[in-house]
């Protein structure tokens, strides 16, 4: 089974969600992508269907939007 990927923008809501998620599933079971720091991955997130962050993409490709930290448009600046 491949890992889930958690996308966030580094805001307090996102960081809290990251910490909670890692606590639930373990750091070895999820890859973390901070698109606030690595803006080159924003298009990747958009292509997967992410509209806002924080969001988790499951190994099956389902996008789970978690809480609301920022829209992708906000992260683009």
SULKAUR-V458456 format. One line per field, one symbol per residue. ss: DSSP state (H for helix, E for strand, C for the rest). Layout:
ss=???
This chain:
ss=CCCEEEEECCCHHHHHHHHHHHHHHCHHHEEEEECCCCHHHHHHHHHHCCCEEEEEECCCCCEEEEEEEEEHHHHHC
